[in-house]
Amino acid sequence: MRRLIGAFAAAIVTISSVAYAAEAEGKIKSIDHEKLTITLDNGKSYKLPGEFDVDALQEGMEVLLAYDQIDGVNTITDMELPSD
């Protein structure tokens, strides 16, 4: 019985952590190098990880983001440039 409860609790934790992950796609409207944020053409802002090379980004670039909302901030966990 304890194993079943433990497995159930682990499954709930896994499901709840996945529920916060989200994706966004669009063109970069603006880049704030000081705050390490980008704003997409949908008007939403996303925080870049500290180790990210902000200089590699340009306004108008098409991106696909995976992000988590941490303390009310959309924090990017992965970024891809969609192929043409």
PAPA-427709 format. One record per atom (N, C-alpha, C, O, CB): residue in one letter; atom name; x, y, z. Coordinates in Angstrom, 3 decimals. Last residue first. Glycine has a CB too. Example, Ala and Ser with C-alpha at 12.3 -4.5 7.8 and 13.67 -1.06 7.14 Angstrom:
+------+------+----------+----------+----------+
| rest | atom |        X |        Y |        Z |
+------+------+----------+----------+----------+
|    S |    N |   12.850 |   -2.250 |    7.080 |
|    S |   CA |   13.670 |   -1.060 |    7.140 |
|    S |    C |   12.900 |    0.030 |    7.870 |
|    S |    O |   13.409 |    1.138 |    8.039 |
|    S |   CB |   14.084 |   -0.598 |    5.725 |
|    A |    N |   13.190 |   -5.690 |    7.800 |
|    A |   CA |   12.300 |   -4.500 |    7.800 |
|    A |    C |   13.200 |   -3.300 |    7.800 |
|    A |    O |   14.236 |   -3.319 |    8.465 |
|    A |   CB |   11.308 |   -4.473 |    9.046 |
+------+------+----------+----------+----------+
This chain:
+------+------+----------+----------+----------+
| rest | atom |        X |        Y |        Z |
+------+------+----------+----------+----------+
|    D |    N |   12.927 |   27.204 |  -42.356 |
|    D |   CA |   12.051 |   27.714 |  -43.413 |
|    D |    C |   11.436 |   26.604 |  -44.222 |
|    D |    O |   10.673 |   26.867 |  -45.151 |
|    D |   CB |   12.809 |   28.638 |  -44.325 |
|    S |    N |   12.885 |   26.258 |  -38.912 |
|    S |   CA |   13.477 |   26.201 |  -40.242 |
|    S |    C |   12.449 |   26.650 |  -41.281 |
|    S |    O |   11.244 |   26.487 |  -41.088 |
|    S |   CB |   13.986 |   24.771 |  -40.556 |
|    P |    N |   12.779 |   28.273 |  -35.966 |
|    P |   CA |   12.109 |   27.376 |  -36.902 |
|    P |    C |   12.776 |   27.410 |  -38.277 |
|    P |    O |   13.183 |   28.473 |  -38.747 |
|    P |   CB |   10.630 |   27.749 |  -37.025 |
|    L |    N |   15.046 |   28.222 |  -33.515 |
|    L |   CA |   14.742 |   29.033 |  -34.685 |
|    L |    C |   14.084 |   28.100 |  -35.690 |
|    L |    O |   14.753 |   27.214 |  -36.224 |
|    L |   CB |   16.036 |   29.729 |  -35.282 |
|    E |    N |   14.258 |   27.769 |  -30.084 |
|    E |   CA |   14.635 |   27.239 |  -31.397 |
|    E |    C |   14.285 |   28.271 |  -32.457 |
|    E |    O |   13.361 |   29.071 |  -32.307 |
|    E |   CB |   13.921 |   25.880 |  -31.687 |
|    M |    N |   14.967 |   27.539 |  -26.646 |
|    M |   CA |   14.630 |   28.406 |  -27.772 |
|    M |    C |   15.110 |   27.754 |  -29.061 |
|    M |    O |   16.229 |   27.247 |  -29.128 |
|    M |   CB |   15.258 |   29.818 |  -27.601 |
|    D |    N |   14.032 |   26.925 |  -23.263 |
|    D |   CA |   14.584 |   26.439 |  -24.525 |
|    D |    C |   14.121 |   27.372 |  -25.650 |
|    D |    O |   13.019 |   27.920 |  -25.603 |
|    D |   CB |   14.144 |   24.956 |  -24.802 |
|    T |    N |   13.159 |   28.376 |  -21.139 |
|    T |   CA |   13.939 |   27.177 |  -20.838 |
|    T |    C |   14.581 |   26.603 |  -22.095 |
|    T |    O |   15.567 |   25.872 |  -22.007 |
|    T |   CB |   13.055 |   26.122 |  -20.175 |
|    I |    N |   12.434 |   31.652 |  -20.135 |
|    I |   CA |   12.726 |   30.753 |  -21.257 |
|    I |    C |   13.586 |   29.589 |  -20.776 |
|    I |    O |   14.597 |   29.779 |  -20.102 |
|    I |   CB |   13.440 |   31.517 |  -22.406 |
|    T |    N |    9.947 |   32.634 |  -17.992 |
|    T |   CA |   11.379 |   32.376 |  -18.079 |
|    T |    C |   11.650 |   31.308 |  -19.132 |
|    T |    O |   11.150 |   30.187 |  -19.028 |
|    T |   CB |   11.942 |   31.943 |  -16.708 |
|    N |    N |    7.769 |   34.950 |  -17.193 |
|    N |   CA |    7.913 |   33.930 |  -18.231 |
|    N |    C |    9.400 |   33.738 |  -18.492 |
|    N |    O |   10.038 |   34.573 |  -19.132 |
|    N |   CB |    7.152 |   34.333 |  -19.547 |
|    V |    N |    7.106 |   35.451 |  -13.790 |
|    V |   CA |    7.924 |   35.856 |  -14.930 |
|    V |    C |    8.017 |   34.687 |  -15.910 |
|    V |    O |    8.309 |   33.562 |  -15.507 |
|    V |   CB |    9.346 |   36.313 |  -14.468 |
|    G |    N |    5.897 |   34.607 |  -11.471 |
|    G |   CA |    5.161 |   35.527 |  -12.327 |
|    G |    C |    5.913 |   36.003 |  -13.552 |
|    G |    O |    5.424 |   36.864 |  -14.283 |
|    G |   CB |    4.757 |   36.692 |  -11.544 |
|    D |    N |    7.727 |   32.748 |  -10.471 |
|    D |   CA |    7.449 |   33.976 |   -9.718 |
|    D |    C |    6.803 |   35.037 |  -10.597 |
|    D |    O |    7.120 |   36.222 |  -10.487 |
|    D |   CB |    8.735 |   34.526 |   -9.104 |
|    I |    N |    7.898 |   31.490 |  -13.595 |
|    I |   CA |    8.560 |   31.425 |  -12.300 |
|    I |    C |    8.385 |   32.762 |  -11.608 |
|    I |    O |    8.844 |   33.790 |  -12.104 |
|    I |   CB |   10.066 |   31.063 |  -12.448 |
|    Q |    N |    6.670 |   29.631 |  -16.063 |
|    Q |   CA |    6.351 |   30.854 |  -15.338 |
|    Q |    C |    6.895 |   30.689 |  -13.923 |
|    Q |    O |    6.415 |   29.857 |  -13.153 |
|    Q |   CB |    4.797 |   31.146 |  -15.334 |
|    D |    N |    8.791 |   28.487 |  -18.645 |
|    D |   CA |    8.075 |   28.225 |  -17.400 |
|    D |    C |    7.759 |   29.568 |  -16.770 |
|    D |    O |    8.508 |   30.531 |  -16.935 |
|    D |   CB |    8.910 |   27.318 |  -16.424 |
|    Y |    N |    8.913 |   27.793 |  -22.190 |
|    Y |   CA |    9.150 |   28.613 |  -21.005 |
|    Y |    C |    8.330 |   28.109 |  -19.829 |
|    Y |    O |    7.327 |   27.412 |  -19.987 |
|    Y |   CB |    8.819 |   30.081 |  -21.290 |
|    A |    N |   10.175 |   27.572 |  -25.379 |
|    A |   CA |    9.579 |   26.800 |  -24.298 |
|    A |    C |    9.899 |   27.613 |  -23.049 |
|    A |    O |   11.029 |   28.068 |  -22.873 |
|    A |   CB |   10.143 |   25.288 |  -24.222 |
|    L |    N |    9.682 |   29.242 |  -28.494 |
|    L |   CA |   10.156 |   29.221 |  -27.110 |
|    L |    C |    9.440 |   28.160 |  -26.293 |
|    L |    O |    8.256 |   27.890 |  -26.492 |
|    L |   CB |    9.967 |   30.585 |  -26.464 |
|    L |    N |   10.799 |   29.943 |  -31.610 |
|    L |   CA |    9.892 |   29.048 |  -30.905 |
|    L |    C |   10.473 |   28.879 |  -29.515 |
|    L |    O |   11.609 |   28.432 |  -29.357 |
|    L |   CB |    9.720 |   27.657 |  -31.648 |
|    V |    N |   11.074 |   32.866 |  -33.710 |
|    V |   CA |   11.550 |   31.951 |  -32.668 |
|    V |    C |   10.415 |   31.080 |  -32.147 |
|    V |    O |    9.240 |   31.434 |  -32.234 |
|    V |   CB |   12.182 |   32.735 |  -31.512 |
|    E |    N |   12.275 |   34.960 |  -36.229 |
|    E |   CA |   11.198 |   34.039 |  -35.863 |
|    E |    C |   11.766 |   33.048 |  -34.844 |
|    E |    O |   12.819 |   32.455 |  -35.080 |
|    E |   CB |   10.615 |   33.291 |  -37.131 |
|    M |    N |   13.491 |   38.270 |  -35.902 |
|    M |   CA |   13.773 |   36.833 |  -35.966 |
|    M |    C |   12.552 |   36.045 |  -35.528 |
|    M |    O |   11.874 |   36.416 |  -34.570 |
|    M |   CB |   14.990 |   36.469 |  -35.088 |
|    G |    N |   12.909 |   40.872 |  -35.323 |
|    G |   CA |   12.357 |   40.326 |  -36.554 |
|    G |    C |   12.612 |   38.839 |  -36.730 |
|    G |    O |   12.021 |   38.207 |  -37.606 |
|    G |   CB |   12.917 |   41.060 |  -37.717 |
|    E |    N |   16.005 |   41.633 |  -33.778 |
|    E |   CA |   14.584 |   41.945 |  -33.938 |
|    E |    C |   14.123 |   41.430 |  -35.292 |
|    E |    O |   14.842 |   41.534 |  -36.286 |
|    E |   CB |   14.320 |   43.478 |  -33.807 |
|    Q |    N |   18.203 |   38.930 |  -33.024 |
|    Q |   CA |   17.914 |   40.158 |  -33.751 |
|    Q |    C |   16.407 |   40.378 |  -33.792 |
|    Q |    O |   15.632 |   39.423 |  -33.836 |
|    Q |   CB |   18.502 |   40.106 |  -35.183 |
|    L |    N |   20.701 |   37.284 |  -31.006 |
|    L |   CA |   19.308 |   37.553 |  -31.387 |
|    L |    C |   19.187 |   38.874 |  -32.131 |
|    L |    O |   19.957 |   39.808 |  -31.906 |
|    L |   CB |   18.404 |   37.569 |  -30.148 |
|    A |    N |   23.259 |   37.193 |  -30.131 |
|    A |   CA |   22.912 |   36.284 |  -31.232 |
|    A |    C |   21.491 |   36.520 |  -31.743 |
|    A |    O |   21.121 |   36.010 |  -32.801 |
|    A |   CB |   23.060 |   34.833 |  -30.780 |
|    D |    N |   23.436 |   38.754 |  -27.902 |
|    D |   CA |   23.896 |   39.347 |  -29.156 |
|    D |    C |   23.579 |   38.461 |  -30.363 |
|    D |    O |   23.625 |   38.931 |  -31.500 |
|    D |   CB |   25.392 |   39.607 |  -29.089 |
|    V |    N |   22.797 |   37.090 |  -25.807 |
|    V |   CA |   21.759 |   37.994 |  -26.303 |
|    V |    C |   22.148 |   38.590 |  -27.657 |
|    V |    O |   21.276 |   38.897 |  -28.470 |
|    V |   CB |   21.500 |   39.117 |  -25.288 |
|    D |    N |   23.514 |   34.094 |  -24.968 |
|    D |   CA |   24.194 |   35.116 |  -25.766 |
|    D |    C |   23.143 |   35.996 |  -26.443 |
|    D |    O |   22.662 |   35.674 |  -27.530 |
|    D |   CB |   25.143 |   34.464 |  -26.828 |
|    F |    N |   22.705 |   33.065 |  -21.645 |
|    F |   CA |   22.317 |   33.177 |  -23.045 |
|    F |    C |   23.063 |   34.316 |  -23.731 |
|    F |    O |   23.229 |   35.387 |  -23.147 |
|    F |   CB |   20.810 |   33.387 |  -23.164 |
|    E |    N |   23.022 |   32.817 |  -18.953 |
|    E |   CA |   24.150 |   32.408 |  -19.790 |
|    E |    C |   23.874 |   32.564 |  -21.279 |
|    E |    O |   24.729 |   32.226 |  -22.098 |
|    E |   CB |   24.508 |   30.978 |  -19.498 |
|    G |    N |   20.531 |   33.580 |  -17.852 |
|    G |   CA |   21.710 |   34.425 |  -17.682 |
|    G |    C |   22.863 |   34.090 |  -18.599 |
|    G |    O |   23.614 |   34.982 |  -18.992 |
|    G |   CB |   22.175 |   34.341 |  -16.291 |
|    P |    N |   17.727 |   33.126 |  -20.067 |
|    P |   CA |   18.631 |   32.622 |  -19.038 |
|    P |    C |   19.900 |   33.459 |  -19.001 |
|    P |    O |   20.306 |   33.998 |  -20.030 |
|    P |   CB |   18.971 |   31.142 |  -19.286 |
|    L |    N |   15.338 |   35.778 |  -20.600 |
|    L |   CA |   16.365 |   34.879 |  -21.107 |
|    L |    C |   17.202 |   34.347 |  -19.949 |
|    L |    O |   17.373 |   35.042 |  -18.946 |
|    L |   CB |   17.261 |   35.597 |  -22.142 |
|    K |    N |   11.894 |   36.214 |  -20.196 |
|    K |   CA |   13.226 |   36.387 |  -19.601 |
|    K |    C |   14.168 |   35.328 |  -20.150 |
|    K |    O |   13.848 |   34.139 |  -20.167 |
|    K |   CB |   13.161 |   36.306 |  -18.048 |
|    Y |    N |    9.556 |   37.739 |  -22.308 |
|    Y |   CA |   10.130 |   36.492 |  -21.832 |
|    Y |    C |   11.555 |   36.751 |  -21.356 |
|    Y |    O |   12.330 |   37.426 |  -22.033 |
|    Y |   CB |   10.104 |   35.407 |  -22.940 |
|    S |    N |    6.415 |   39.387 |  -22.878 |
|    S |   CA |    7.857 |   39.408 |  -22.637 |
|    S |    C |    8.309 |   38.103 |  -22.010 |
|    S |    O |    7.561 |   37.448 |  -21.284 |
|    S |   CB |    8.242 |   40.590 |  -21.737 |
|    K |    N |    3.940 |   39.772 |  -25.435 |
|    K |   CA |    4.391 |   39.165 |  -24.180 |
|    K |    C |    5.915 |   39.174 |  -24.105 |
|    K |    O |    6.610 |   38.997 |  -25.106 |
|    K |   CB |    3.856 |   37.720 |  -24.048 |
|    G |    N |    3.183 |   40.662 |  -27.938 |
|    G |   CA |    3.190 |   41.621 |  -26.836 |
|    G |    C |    3.680 |   41.067 |  -25.512 |
|    G |    O |    3.822 |   41.822 |  -24.550 |
|    G |   CB |    1.834 |   42.157 |  -26.650 |
|    N |    N |    3.490 |   39.126 |  -30.108 |
|    N |   CA |    2.218 |   38.943 |  -29.404 |
|    N |    C |    2.113 |   39.876 |  -28.192 |
|    N |    O |    1.095 |   39.890 |  -27.500 |
|    N |   CB |    2.065 |   37.478 |  -28.957 |
|    D |    N |    6.042 |   39.533 |  -30.976 |
|    D |   CA |    5.008 |   40.323 |  -31.635 |
|    D |    C |    3.621 |   40.103 |  -31.031 |
|    D |    O |    2.675 |   40.803 |  -31.390 |
|    D |   CB |    4.976 |   39.994 |  -33.107 |
|    L |    N |    7.908 |   39.410 |  -27.849 |
|    L |   CA |    7.479 |   38.907 |  -29.150 |
|    L |    C |    6.389 |   39.792 |  -29.722 |
|    L |    O |    5.875 |   40.685 |  -29.048 |
|    L |   CB |    6.987 |   37.459 |  -29.039 |
|    T |    N |   10.683 |   40.637 |  -26.215 |
|    T |   CA |    9.243 |   40.784 |  -26.376 |
|    T |    C |    8.901 |   40.302 |  -27.774 |
|    T |    O |    9.511 |   40.720 |  -28.758 |
|    T |   CB |    8.775 |   42.269 |  -26.145 |
|    I |    N |   13.169 |   39.465 |  -23.970 |
|    I |   CA |   12.725 |   39.721 |  -25.334 |
|    I |    C |   11.208 |   39.869 |  -25.288 |
|    I |    O |   10.541 |   39.296 |  -24.427 |
|    I |   CB |   13.168 |   38.569 |  -26.322 |
|    T |    N |   15.637 |   40.378 |  -21.518 |
|    T |   CA |   14.289 |   39.985 |  -21.917 |
|    T |    C |   14.084 |   40.240 |  -23.404 |
|    T |    O |   14.726 |   41.099 |  -24.008 |
|    T |   CB |   13.234 |   40.744 |  -21.091 |
|    L |    N |   17.793 |   41.384 |  -19.934 |
|    L |   CA |   17.826 |   40.044 |  -20.532 |
|    L |    C |   16.429 |   39.535 |  -20.847 |
|    L |    O |   16.072 |   38.411 |  -20.494 |
|    L |   CB |   18.532 |   39.066 |  -19.599 |
|    K |    N |   17.995 |   43.967 |  -19.163 |
|    K |   CA |   17.094 |   43.125 |  -18.370 |
|    K |    C |   17.072 |   41.675 |  -18.838 |
|    K |    O |   16.418 |   40.830 |  -18.225 |
|    K |   CB |   15.694 |   43.687 |  -18.417 |
|    E |    N |   19.844 |   44.832 |  -21.132 |
|    E |   CA |   20.111 |   45.026 |  -19.709 |
|    E |    C |   19.267 |   44.095 |  -18.834 |
|    E |    O |   19.772 |   43.508 |  -17.878 |
|    E |   CB |   19.848 |   46.476 |  -19.323 |
|    H |    N |   18.706 |   44.276 |  -23.622 |
|    H |   CA |   19.976 |   43.654 |  -23.266 |
|    H |    C |   20.273 |   43.767 |  -21.780 |
|    H |    O |   20.902 |   42.872 |  -21.217 |
|    H |   CB |   21.098 |   44.278 |  -24.059 |
|    D |    N |   15.738 |   43.625 |  -24.792 |
|    D |   CA |   16.285 |   44.466 |  -23.725 |
|    D |    C |   17.538 |   43.771 |  -23.203 |
|    D |    O |   17.455 |   42.807 |  -22.443 |
|    D |   CB |   15.230 |   44.706 |  -22.566 |
|    I |    N |   14.329 |   43.668 |  -27.950 |
|    I |   CA |   15.291 |   42.985 |  -27.088 |
|    I |    C |   15.797 |   43.987 |  -26.070 |
|    I |    O |   16.237 |   45.078 |  -26.434 |
|    I |   CB |   16.472 |   42.373 |  -27.913 |
|    S |    N |   11.217 |   43.208 |  -29.750 |
|    S |   CA |   12.252 |   44.033 |  -29.121 |
|    S |    C |   13.106 |   43.174 |  -28.191 |
|    S |    O |   12.684 |   42.120 |  -27.715 |
|    S |   CB |   11.617 |   45.215 |  -28.338 |
|    K |    N |   10.027 |   41.236 |  -31.326 |
|    K |   CA |    9.669 |   42.650 |  -31.548 |
|    K |    C |   10.737 |   43.567 |  -30.959 |
|    K |    O |   11.121 |   44.565 |  -31.568 |
|    K |   CB |    8.283 |   42.973 |  -30.921 |
|    I |    N |   10.561 |   38.277 |  -32.868 |
|    I |   CA |   11.076 |   39.132 |  -31.808 |
|    I |    C |   10.782 |   40.582 |  -32.178 |
|    I |    O |   11.234 |   41.081 |  -33.209 |
|    I |   CB |   12.607 |   38.904 |  -31.589 |
|    K |    N |    7.669 |   36.435 |  -33.810 |
|    K |   CA |    8.843 |   37.225 |  -34.183 |
|    K |    C |    9.254 |   38.095 |  -33.006 |
|    K |    O |    8.415 |   38.585 |  -32.251 |
|    K |   CB |    8.557 |   38.097 |  -35.437 |
|    G |    N |    6.719 |   33.212 |  -32.412 |
|    G |   CA |    6.488 |   34.512 |  -33.022 |
|    G |    C |    7.789 |   35.180 |  -33.406 |
|    G |    O |    8.863 |   34.582 |  -33.340 |
|    G |   CB |    5.707 |   35.403 |  -32.086 |
|    E |    N |    5.388 |   31.080 |  -29.943 |
|    E |   CA |    6.049 |   31.219 |  -31.235 |
|    E |    C |    5.740 |   32.600 |  -31.786 |
|    E |    O |    4.623 |   33.098 |  -31.641 |
|    E |   CB |    5.598 |   30.107 |  -32.227 |
|    A |    N |    5.640 |   29.264 |  -26.911 |
|    A |   CA |    5.212 |   30.468 |  -27.630 |
|    A |    C |    6.016 |   30.531 |  -28.924 |
|    A |    O |    7.165 |   30.094 |  -28.986 |
|    A |   CB |    5.417 |   31.777 |  -26.759 |
|    E |    N |    4.614 |   26.924 |  -24.399 |
|    E |   CA |    5.359 |   27.278 |  -25.602 |
|    E |    C |    4.794 |   28.566 |  -26.192 |
|    E |    O |    3.627 |   28.904 |  -25.994 |
|    E |   CB |    5.305 |   26.132 |  -26.642 |
|    A |    N |    5.124 |   25.818 |  -20.983 |
|    A |   CA |    4.314 |   26.349 |  -22.080 |
|    A |    C |    5.228 |   26.658 |  -23.254 |
|    A |    O |    6.452 |   26.656 |  -23.126 |
|    A |   CB |    3.524 |   27.621 |  -21.640 |
|    A |    N |    4.780 |   24.214 |  -17.837 |
|    A |   CA |    5.551 |   24.449 |  -19.053 |
|    A |    C |    4.619 |   24.918 |  -20.171 |
|    A |    O |    3.479 |   24.468 |  -20.280 |
|    A |   CB |    6.316 |   23.167 |  -19.477 |
|    Y |    N |    3.050 |   23.510 |  -15.832 |
|    Y |   CA |    3.479 |   24.899 |  -15.879 |
|    Y |    C |    4.280 |   25.224 |  -17.138 |
|    Y |    O |    4.442 |   26.397 |  -17.473 |
|    Y |   CB |    4.301 |   25.218 |  -14.658 |
|    A |    N |    2.617 |   20.784 |  -16.045 |
|    A |   CA |    1.497 |   21.678 |  -16.304 |
|    A |    C |    1.932 |   23.137 |  -16.426 |
|    A |    O |    1.240 |   23.927 |  -17.068 |
|    A |   CB |    0.468 |   21.543 |  -15.205 |
|    V |    N |    4.849 |   19.493 |  -15.125 |
|    V |   CA |    4.673 |   19.611 |  -16.562 |
|    V |    C |    3.596 |   20.634 |  -16.891 |
|    V |    O |    3.670 |   21.288 |  -17.932 |
|    V |   CB |    4.321 |   18.258 |  -17.168 |
|    S |    N |    4.383 |   19.476 |  -12.408 |
|    S |   CA |    5.514 |   20.247 |  -12.912 |
|    S |    C |    5.413 |   20.441 |  -14.418 |
|    S |    O |    5.856 |   21.468 |  -14.933 |
|    S |   CB |    6.831 |   19.557 |  -12.556 |
|    S |    N |    2.147 |   17.821 |  -12.202 |
|    S |   CA |    2.000 |   19.230 |  -11.851 |
|    S |    C |    3.174 |   20.057 |  -12.351 |
|    S |    O |    2.995 |   21.228 |  -12.688 |
|    S |   CB |    1.861 |   19.386 |  -10.346 |
|    I |    N |    3.216 |   15.343 |  -12.988 |
|    I |   CA |    2.153 |   15.962 |  -13.773 |
|    I |    C |    2.049 |   17.447 |  -13.468 |
|    I |    O |    1.880 |   18.253 |  -14.383 |
|    I |   CB |    0.815 |   15.274 |  -13.500 |
|    T |    N |    5.067 |   14.901 |  -10.887 |
|    T |   CA |    5.494 |   14.964 |  -12.281 |
|    T |    C |    4.468 |   15.672 |  -13.142 |
|    T |    O |    4.830 |   16.525 |  -13.953 |
|    T |   CB |    5.748 |   13.570 |  -12.821 |
|    V |    N |    3.357 |   14.821 |   -8.654 |
|    V |   CA |    4.415 |   15.830 |   -8.724 |
|    V |    C |    4.883 |   15.992 |  -10.167 |
|    V |    O |    5.076 |   17.119 |  -10.624 |
|    V |   CB |    5.604 |   15.445 |   -7.808 |
|    I |    N |    1.803 |   12.571 |   -9.354 |
|    I |   CA |    1.168 |   13.888 |   -9.190 |
|    I |    C |    2.210 |   14.991 |   -9.294 |
|    I |    O |    1.970 |   16.000 |   -9.958 |
|    I |   CB |    0.431 |   13.978 |   -7.832 |
|    A |    N |    3.760 |   10.551 |   -9.288 |
|    A |   CA |    3.059 |   10.855 |  -10.535 |
|    A |    C |    2.406 |   12.228 |  -10.471 |
|    A |    O |    2.453 |   12.975 |  -11.448 |
|    A |   CB |    2.006 |    9.784 |  -10.832 |
|    A |    N |    4.424 |   10.550 |   -6.575 |
|    A |   CA |    5.447 |   10.892 |   -7.569 |
|    A |    C |    4.805 |   11.263 |   -8.900 |
|    A |    O |    5.260 |   12.192 |   -9.568 |
|    A |   CB |    6.424 |    9.721 |   -7.763 |
|    A |    N |    1.975 |    9.684 |   -5.491 |
|    A |   CA |    2.491 |   11.013 |   -5.147 |
|    A |    C |    3.541 |   11.463 |   -6.156 |
|    A |    O |    3.555 |   12.627 |   -6.556 |
|    A |   CB |    3.087 |   11.011 |   -3.727 |
|    F |    N |    1.877 |    7.094 |   -6.583 |
|    F |   CA |    0.832 |    8.061 |   -6.903 |
|    F |    C |    1.310 |    9.483 |   -6.627 |
|    F |    O |    1.081 |   10.385 |   -7.433 |
|    F |   CB |   -0.441 |    7.764 |   -6.097 |
|    A |    N |    4.089 |    5.941 |   -5.332 |
|    A |   CA |    4.053 |    6.052 |   -6.788 |
|    A |    C |    3.026 |    7.077 |   -7.232 |
|    A |    O |    3.277 |    7.848 |   -8.158 |
|    A |   CB |    3.747 |    4.699 |   -7.420 |
|    G |    N |    3.219 |    6.086 |   -2.639 |
|    G |   CA |    4.446 |    6.760 |   -3.069 |
|    G |    C |    4.474 |    6.960 |   -4.575 |
|    G |    O |    4.843 |    8.034 |   -5.050 |
|    G |   CB |    5.669 |    5.964 |   -2.630 |
|    I |    N |    0.943 |    4.457 |   -2.761 |
|    I |   CA |    0.802 |    5.871 |   -2.387 |
|    I |    C |    2.025 |    6.660 |   -2.836 |
|    I |    O |    1.895 |    7.770 |   -3.353 |
|    I |   CB |    0.602 |    6.017 |   -0.859 |
|    L |    N |    2.194 |    2.039 |   -3.444 |
|    L |   CA |    1.165 |    2.607 |   -4.302 |
|    L |    C |    0.984 |    4.089 |   -4.018 |
|    L |    O |    0.881 |    4.889 |   -4.947 |
|    L |   CB |   -0.156 |    1.867 |   -4.114 |
|    R |    N |    3.833 |    1.615 |   -1.238 |
|    R |   CA |    4.425 |    1.786 |   -2.572 |
|    R |    C |    3.435 |    2.450 |   -3.516 |
|    R |    O |    3.806 |    3.325 |   -4.297 |
|    R |   CB |    4.874 |    0.429 |   -3.148 |
|    R |    N |    1.951 |    1.241 |    0.771 |
|    R |   CA |    2.825 |    2.420 |    0.814 |
|    R |    C |    3.478 |    2.677 |   -0.534 |
|    R |    O |    3.658 |    3.829 |   -0.930 |
|    R |   CB |    3.902 |    2.248 |    1.886 |
|    M |    N |    0.823 |   -1.195 |    0.000 |
|    M |   CA |    0.000 |    0.000 |    0.000 |
|    M |    C |    0.869 |    1.260 |    0.000 |
|    M |    O |    0.558 |    2.232 |   -0.689 |
|    M |   CB |   -0.937 |   -0.003 |    1.209 |
+------+------+----------+----------+----------+
